[in-house]
Amino acid sequence: MQHKVSVIVPVYKTEKYILQCARSVFGQTYSNLEIIFVDDCSPDSSIEVVREVLGCFPQRKEQVKFIRLERNGGVDHARRQGCFASEGEYLMFLDSDDFLEPQAVEKLMAMALETGADMTVCRYQRVFADGRTELSPLRDEVSDRERYLRNMVAMNGISASPNLVNKLFRADLLKKIEVLPAGNIAEDWLICVQAAHKAERIAFLDEPLYNYTMREDSATHASTIEECRRTAREDRANIDLVIGYLESKGLADGFRHEIDARKFIAKGSFSRFCDDPVLHQEWKDVYKEINGRILFNPCLSWYNRKMFILNWFRLTSKYYSMTGAVRRLFRKNENHAL
């Protein structure tokens, strides 16, 4: 008898993408699924598209639930409501503008059962509007659980992907989550830190089973200063929650470098506006207590430190203009040589 897997899909304004999402989850090779679409007061026809697609998969009809929320609460709230309604022994999350490979659930479940993992992680690939795909460089290094937790706290994405969507969880593990997100930015990371801390076993499947659609209008792609300020507020709120969680477990002092590295990432919300004197000061003031420690933080790369120095002296634009000019000169000389 297969273990039941609940796949939770928050839905909000994705009618352009959700057909492929629905087809991918209905077409899974794993049979014992519970698929929960949580309509977060979507103003478009996303749910109608899902119902039309479901008509092509009659074997899934009894496995699908639709939940309509009374108010729009954001993706973390929608996921939480889906969890409350779920009955599966294992849980997965799928964003309604993304899609799964056909054997995603089957392969993740096989790995989970083989290793006894509470959390099983796969790789993912980015899908662009022109159809191009790009394999993410993220490869979760799960063999050392303490190091994995440290990488997750620091949001070292190369070694610990801070995303819910490329993971299969035992339902019992998610029931142990103590701190809930304060906003829709970094909500994945907040949950993943706690899951990485509480999981007894974590497994990694080195195969891209999740497809992440690159959208310019994504909530994580803030472009105006007001959007950046909102992003920074939500990001800092969830960082503060993680710090509180680590303090409650007696871990905060031992994770000082990792916490500072994560705060450095939060400063990045304003990096693109550092040429403006007023906003440059605003960038400096975000977690200003770490400014004197960034250059000596072993969790930060040379590139991070270089960008910090360039932003501090408001030289970023000049640096990229100069390096661009040098590259163009080299290309011009190469063409002449040919």
C-alpha positions in Angstrom: 0.0 0.0 0.0 1.5 3.4 -1.0 1.8 6.1 1.5 -0.5 9.0 0.8 1.2 12.2 -0.4 -0.6 15.5 -0.1 0.4 18.1 -2.7 -0.6 21.7 -1.7 -1.0 24.3 -4.4 -1.7 27.9 -3.4 -3.4 29.7 -6.2 -3.4 33.5 -6.9 -3.5 35.2 -10.3 -1.7 32.5 -12.3 -4.2 31.6 -15.0 -1.4 32.1 -17.5 0.7 29.3 -16.0 -1.6 27.1 -14.0 -2.6 24.8 -16.9 0.9 23.3 -17.1 1.0 23.2 -13.3 -2.2 21.2 -13.0 -1.3 18.8 -15.9 2.0 18.1 -14.2 0.5 17.2 -10.8 -2.5 15.3 -12.2 -0.1 13.4 -14.5 2.2 12.1 -11.7 3.3 8.5 -11.9 2.6 8.1 -8.2 -1.0 7.1 -7.7 -1.8 7.7 -4.0 -2.1 11.5 -4.0 -4.2 14.1 -2.3 -4.0 17.3 -4.3 -5.2 20.5 -2.6 -5.7 23.7 -4.5 -6.0 26.7 -2.1 -7.7 29.6 -3.8 -6.3 32.7 -2.1 -9.2 34.9 -3.4 -7.7 34.8 -6.9 -9.5 37.4 -9.1 -8.9 35.6 -12.3 -9.9 32.3 -13.9 -7.1 30.1 -12.4 -9.4 27.7 -10.6 -11.7 27.3 -13.6 -8.6 26.3 -15.6 -7.7 23.7 -13.0 -11.3 22.2 -13.2 -11.1 22.0 -16.9 -7.8 20.2 -16.8 -9.1 17.8 -14.1 -11.7 16.7 -16.6 -8.9 15.1 -18.6 -7.7 13.1 -15.6 -10.8 11.3 -14.3 -8.7 9.0 -12.1 -7.7 12.0 -10.0 -11.2 13.4 -9.5 -11.7 11.9 -6.0 -8.2 12.9 -5.0 -8.6 16.7 -5.5 -9.8 19.2 -3.0 -10.6 22.9 -3.6 -10.4 25.3 -0.7 -11.6 28.9 -1.2 -10.3 31.3 1.4 -12.4 34.2 2.7 -9.7 36.8 2.3 -6.3 37.0 0.5 -3.7 36.2 3.1 -0.6 35.5 1.0 1.2 32.3 0.0 2.3 31.3 3.5 -1.3 31.6 4.9 -2.6 29.6 1.9 0.0 26.9 2.4 -0.9 26.7 6.1 -4.6 26.3 5.3 -3.7 23.5 2.9 -1.7 21.8 5.6 -4.6 21.9 8.0 -6.9 20.3 5.4 -4.4 17.6 4.4 -4.5 13.9 5.3 -1.3 12.6 3.8 1.6 11.1 5.6 3.9 13.2 3.5 3.5 16.7 2.2 4.8 18.6 -0.9 4.3 22.2 -2.0 3.8 23.3 -5.6 3.5 26.9 -6.7 0.8 27.4 -9.2 3.1 29.0 -11.8 5.6 26.1 -11.6 5.4 22.4 -12.6 6.7 19.0 -11.6 8.5 16.4 -13.6 6.2 13.3 -14.2 8.1 11.1 -11.7 8.8 13.8 -9.1 6.6 12.4 -6.3 7.5 8.8 -7.0 11.2 9.4 -6.9 11.1 11.6 -3.8 9.0 9.0 -2.0 11.3 6.2 -3.0 14.3 8.1 -1.6 12.4 9.0 1.6 11.5 5.3 2.2 14.9 4.0 1.3 16.7 6.4 3.7 14.0 6.9 6.4 14.3 10.7 5.8 12.0 13.2 7.4 12.8 15.7 4.6 13.9 14.7 1.1 15.3 17.4 -1.2 15.7 17.4 -5.0 17.3 19.9 -7.4 15.3 22.2 -9.6 15.6 24.0 -12.9 14.6 27.5 -14.0 12.3 27.8 -16.9 12.4 31.1 -18.9 9.7 32.7 -21.0 11.4 31.7 -24.3 11.4 28.0 -23.3 15.1 27.9 -22.2 15.9 25.9 -19.1 18.8 26.3 -16.7 19.7 23.8 -14.0 20.1 25.4 -10.6 23.5 25.1 -9.1 22.0 24.3 -5.7 23.0 20.9 -4.4 21.9 20.5 -0.8 24.8 19.1 1.2 22.8 17.1 3.8 25.4 14.6 5.0 26.5 16.8 7.9 23.2 17.9 9.6 24.9 20.7 11.7 26.6 22.1 8.7 23.4 21.9 6.7 21.6 23.9 9.4 24.4 26.5 9.4 24.2 26.8 5.7 20.4 27.1 5.9 20.6 29.9 8.5 23.1 31.8 6.5 21.0 31.2 3.4 23.9 29.7 1.6 21.7 28.6 -1.2 24.5 26.6 -3.0 24.6 24.1 -0.1 21.1 24.5 1.4 18.2 25.5 -0.7 15.9 27.7 1.4 12.8 26.7 -0.6 9.7 24.6 0.4 8.8 23.6 -3.1 11.7 21.3 -3.9 11.2 19.1 -0.8 9.1 16.2 0.4 8.3 16.4 4.1 7.0 13.9 6.6 3.7 15.4 7.8 4.9 14.8 11.4 7.9 17.0 10.8 5.9 20.0 9.7 3.6 19.6 12.8 6.7 20.3 14.9 7.2 23.8 13.4 7.0 26.3 16.2 7.3 29.7 14.6 5.1 30.9 11.7 6.1 33.4 9.1 5.5 37.1 9.5 5.3 37.9 5.8 5.5 36.6 2.2 9.3 37.2 1.8 11.6 34.6 3.3 8.6 32.5 4.6 10.1 29.4 2.9 13.4 30.0 4.6 11.9 30.4 8.1 10.1 27.0 7.8 13.2 25.3 6.2 15.5 26.4 9.1 13.1 24.8 11.6 12.7 21.7 9.5 16.5 21.3 9.1 16.9 21.7 12.9 14.1 19.2 13.8 14.6 16.5 11.1 16.4 13.4 12.3 17.3 12.4 8.7 17.6 14.5 5.5 18.1 13.0 2.1 19.2 14.6 -1.2 18.2 13.4 -4.7 20.6 14.8 -7.2 18.0 15.2 -10.0 16.0 18.2 -11.1 12.4 17.2 -10.5 10.9 20.7 -9.9 10.5 23.4 -12.6 10.6 27.0 -11.4 9.1 29.5 -13.8 11.0 32.8 -14.0 8.4 35.6 -13.8 9.3 39.2 -13.9 6.3 40.1 -11.8 7.1 37.6 -9.0 6.8 38.9 -5.4 10.5 38.2 -4.9 11.5 40.5 -7.8 11.0 43.9 -6.3 11.8 46.7 -8.7 10.7 50.0 -7.1 12.1 51.6 -3.9 8.7 51.1 -2.1 8.6 47.4 -3.1 12.2 47.1 -1.8 11.2 48.7 1.5 8.3 46.3 1.8 10.5 43.4 1.0 13.1 44.5 3.6 10.4 44.8 6.3 9.1 41.3 5.7 12.5 39.9 5.4 13.7 41.5 8.6 10.6 40.3 10.4 11.3 36.7 9.5 15.0 37.0 10.3 14.1 38.3 13.7 11.8 35.2 14.2 14.7 32.9 13.2 17.0 34.6 15.7 14.3 34.2 18.4 14.0 30.6 17.5 17.7 29.9 17.7 17.9 31.8 21.0 15.2 29.6 22.4 17.2 26.5 21.5 20.5 28.0 22.9 22.0 28.1 19.4 22.2 31.9 18.7 25.7 32.6 20.1 27.2 29.7 18.1 25.5 30.9 14.9 26.7 34.5 15.0 28.5 34.4 11.7 25.6 32.7 10.0 23.1 35.2 11.4 25.3 38.1 10.2 25.6 36.5 6.8 21.8 36.3 6.5 21.5 39.9 7.7 23.9 40.9 4.9 21.5 39.3 2.4 18.7 41.4 3.8 20.7 44.6 3.1 20.8 43.6 -0.5 17.2 44.8 -1.0 18.6 48.3 -1.3 21.8 47.6 -3.1 20.6 48.7 -6.5 19.7 52.1 -5.2 23.0 52.9 -3.5 23.8 55.6 -6.0 21.2 57.8 -4.4 22.7 59.5 -1.3 19.5 59.3 0.8 18.8 55.6 -0.1 22.5 54.9 0.3 22.2 55.9 3.9 19.1 53.8 4.2 21.1 50.8 2.9 23.8 51.5 5.5 21.2 51.6 8.3 19.7 48.2 7.5 21.3 46.0 10.2 24.0 48.6 10.6 25.5 46.6 13.6 27.0 44.1 11.1 28.7 46.7 8.9 32.0 46.5 10.8 32.0 42.7 10.7 31.2 41.9 7.1 34.7 41.9 5.8 35.8 39.3 8.4 32.8 37.0 8.2 33.9 33.5 7.1 30.4 32.7 5.8 30.6 35.4 3.2 32.3 35.0 -0.2 35.0 37.3 -1.7 32.3 38.5 -4.1 30.0 39.5 -1.2 32.8 41.5 0.4 33.7 43.2 -2.8 30.1 44.3 -3.4 29.8 45.6 0.1 32.9 47.8 -0.4 31.6 49.0 -3.8 28.2 49.8 -2.3 29.7 51.5 0.8 31.7 54.0 -1.4 28.9 54.2 -4.0 31.1 52.9 -6.7 29.0 50.0 -8.0 27.7 51.7 -11.2 31.2 53.1 -12.0 32.7 49.6 -11.5 30.2 47.9 -13.8 30.6 50.7 -16.4 34.4 50.3 -16.3 34.4 46.5 -16.5 31.8 46.6 -19.3 34.0 49.0 -21.2 37.0 46.8 -20.7 35.1 43.7 -22.0 33.9 45.6 -25.1 37.5 46.7 -25.8 38.8 43.1 -25.5 36.0 41.9 -27.8 36.8 44.6 -30.3 40.5 43.7 -30.3 39.7 40.0 -30.7 37.5 40.8 -33.7 40.3 42.9 -35.3 42.8 40.1 -34.7 40.5 37.7 -36.6 
